[in-house]
Amino acid sequence: MNKKWVTIGVVGVLILGGGYWGYKHFTAKPAAASYTTAKATMGDVQKVITATGTVNYPHSITLTFPTSGSASSAGKIVELNVKAGDTVKAGEVLAKIDDTKLNTSVLQAQANVTSAESKLQTLEDSYNDQTRAQAESSLEKAKENLTTAQQNADPSYLANQVTIANENVQQASNNLAKAQMSNNPSSIQSAQSALNSALNDLTTAKNNQNGGAAQALASAQADVTAAQYQVNQQEQGPNPADVSSAQANIQIAQAQLASAQADLADASIVAPVDAVVVDCPLQLGQDSDSKSIITLTPVGDKLEVDAAIDQADITQCKVGQKVDITLDSYPNNHISGTVNAVALQGTTTSNVTTYQVTASVDQNSDLLRAGMNANINIIVAEANNVLTVPSEAVKTRGSQSFVMVPAAPGTSTGTGNSQSQSQSKSQSQAQSNTGNNRSGNGSNGYSGSGYTGSRNTGARNATANVRMVPVVTGLDDGTNVEIKSGLQEGQEVITGSVSSTTKSSSNTSSNSSFKLGGGAARAMTGGGGPRGN
């Protein structure tokens, strides 16, 4: 008995559960589709070529100390008058190296010039007692100079001069230390000046010991020889060959003087024009070398951006095109520019060929710095204040473009399904076809809206009340499309659709994409069938 009632209970539960499932399944509401729209608005459409480039100054000037000659070995940087960001005037000394040795060379070269000129003058003077006396006097003077040079060139004398100079430097250093301990500015300044003077004396002494005195001695010996020669020539008169030689000596001496003066001038970096200091990595006391560089840009020089453009896009780039420049760190700040150069020769890297395009900024911005990476948009085409719709609203079939727009209630959509079933078919076959033809999604029919809904359900699509509008399009920037004709400002266009199943209780919902159906496409090309019922 108990088993019987248990069986009856189980069967009852199954019957009730199946009935509830059937009710929920067969009473589920059909899919309801909805679409998203946007309005046709007036706006701007731009076609751009995007690239990344580097910011630089187009007319930067690099200044440095010479890397060869006597100036390069002159020593350390002893004067630095500028830093990055400073504005300088043409002729202003920006930096200077120790020029003690260079000054000595100039003085020596000047003396050589004077000596050579004196020799020529003596040679050309008439030969008389007065000229003879002058020749003899010159000889004596040359001998005196030779004696002095010999004394100055004596190794022990030179060593003693260096020793004395070192002692003076040490004494001056001690005096400076004492003055610094006294905290007396006047005493410190005086002691510092004395130390600088002692250092200069030491440099001169070392220069003399390292060849300067020997050079002076050689010159003095040459003077003596020349003076003696002049005396001997007094009785013979001037020799044309001697005149030519003397003139050549003057030219040589002058060339040496010019070289020495150039080396002295190279000891200073001088601004060639009014400019702004872009970079100045120098430091006082460092040795001058090829890396001792100061970079300037002329006042008013506008920054440029050099960018690499793919060979597929380079033919669209022209001088004069407008450019929008942004930086990763300031994406909302736009800086206007203009293309001022398009390279004719490309560069190939890893089998990729690019061409350099240079864009100058219309107005320098505080945000831009040389060496920065910048993003540029080169405007190759634009349409301003034109009617536009979102790019996804425009569909194409062959060469024809169109949009779908919501139709007013009761308005014919202009597209539909073919209901060409034969009257001779059986009633059951006709009923079977009704679902396909009227749904707008059968294998032989087309939806009235041009968009797919549920297939083979026999129910009309709730979004069938739309129509197709042919349009003539213009520029497309990937976001918006220029509409030249076919629409009016403010008119709504369909951009997409999402359908979901309205369900009750535990039923699940389903979504389907909103897309162009065969009916709309065929209707646009004249291939659609007659509307369905």
C-alpha positions, 0 to 999 in steps of 0.5 A: 500500500505504501509503495502504491502511494509513493508511485502515485506521488512520483508520477504526480510530481512528474506530471506537474513539473512537465506541465510547468515546463511546457507552460513556460516553454510555449508561452515565452514571448518572441524575440524583440529587437531594438536598434541604435541610431545617431543623427546626421550632424554638421561637422568636420571630416579629416583624412590624416596620416599618423606618424611618430617623430623627433623634435629638433632645432632645424638650424642648430649650431655646434661650437667646440674647441679645436681638436688639433693644433696647439690650441687643443693642448692648451689645457683646461677650461678656465672660463664658462659664461653660459648655461643651457637656456641663456640668450647670447649676443653675437661675439659674446665669449661663451667659454675659454681654455687656458691660453698662457702658452698661446699668448707666448706663441703669439708674442714670439711670432710677432717678434719674428715678423718684426725681425724679418721686416727689420732685416729687409729694411736694413737690406734695402737701405743704402750702403753708407757709413750710417747704414754700416753703423746700423748694421754693426749696431744690429750685430751687437744687439743680436749678440746681446740677445744671443747672450741673454738667450744663452743664459736663459737657455742654460739648463741649470738656469731654467731648472732654477727658474722652475724651482723658484716659480714652484716655491712662489706658488707654494708660498702663494698657496700658503698665503691664500690658506691663511687669508681664508682662515681669516675670513677677510674677503680683501685678503682672500682676493689679494692672496688669490690674485698672487697665487694666479700670478705665481701659477702663470709664472710657473707655466712660463718657466715650464714652457721655457724649460720645455723648449721655449728658451731653446726656441728663443736661443735659436732665434737669437742665433739666427739674428746674429748670423743675419746681422753679421751678414748685413755688415759683410754686405755693406761693402758689396751692396744689396744682393737681389737674392738676399732681398728675395730671401728677406721678403720670403722670411717676412711672409713666413713669419707673418704666416706663423703669426696668423697661425698663432693668433688663430690658435689664440682665438680658438681658445675661446668659443664665441657666439657667431650670431644672436642665439639661445643656448640649447646645450652646454655640458661643459664644466670649469676645470675639465680638459678641452676635447672633441666632446667640449661642445656648446649647441646654439640655435638662432633666436626665433628659430622654430622647432621641427618634427622629423617623422618617418612615413611609410612608402604607401603614404608618402605620395599623399604628403605635400609641402604646406599641409597642416599638421597636428602635433601632440605629445604622449605626456600632454595628449590633450594639448594640440600644437599646429604645424606645417609640412616644410620638407618631404624627402625624395630618397627613402631609407630602408631598414629591415626591408621596410622603406620609409621617407622623412617628412619634416614639419615645423611648428607654427609657434614654439610651445613651452611643452616642446623640447628638442629630442622629444618624441612627438605624434603627428597627424598630417592632414592630407584631406579635409571637409569642413562644416559638412553633413556627417554620419557615423562610419558604421551607419554607411553600407555599400553594395558594389558602387552604391552606398546607403544607410538604413533609417527608421520609417514612420509608422505605417510607411512602406519600407520599400523592401520585402519578401516574395510570396510567389507560392503556387495556388496548386500547392496543398494547404499544408505546404502553403501553411508551412511556407507562410512562416518563412515568407512572412518572417522576411528571413526564409531562404527565398524571401528578404526582410522588409527592413534589410536586417536579419531577425529570427529565421523561420519563426513565422512571426514578423520582426518587431524592427521591420519598420525601417527603410533604406536610403541611398546616399552619396558619400565623400571623405571618410576618416574612419569615424565619420563619413561626409554625406553629400546627398541623400540625408538632411541634418538631424535625420536619424540613421541606424548604426546597429541593433541588438535583439534579446528574448523576453523571458519569464521565470528561468528562461534564458535570453539570447542576442543576435547582431544587427546586420545587412540582410539579403533583402535590403541588399537586393532591393538596393541593386534592383534584385529584391522580390516583392514584399511579403504579407 
